[in-house]
Amino acid sequence: MKGYRAERNVKINFVKNGWKVIRAGGSLGEYDIIAFKDGRCIFIQIKSTNRKKFYYYGYMDDQYEGFPFRLVVHFDRGKTVILPPQKIVSEEDGVGLDDFLLRWDGNSFQ
């Protein structure tokens, strides 16, 4: 249930910022959602943890089928970060999801 809530919250944040979002049914693949906006597309894997660090064992490329692939980790203490996939993620890694949604131009930050 915790993972579903994290996915739902990330999806809501993307939609509030003008993105169209498709959730991958069952979330059994490499990504949980695909988001589209202004000709941009991004594949996203969403994880949640109640620990200070998250150990990720999934897809490790920063591209999926030629599109950006990002890992979103929601820490139960309230912070949600987004970054290219890496094995160990802490709250200090990547950027906050809100900053990402405001400034991402398709490959990097504006």
Buried (B, 14 or more C-beta within 10 A) or exposed (E): EEBEEBBEBBBEBBEEBEBEBEBBEEBEEBBBBBBBBEEBBBBBBBBBBEEEEBEBEEBEEBEBEEBBBBBBBBBEEEEBBBBBBEEEBBBEBBBEBEEBBEEBEEEEEE
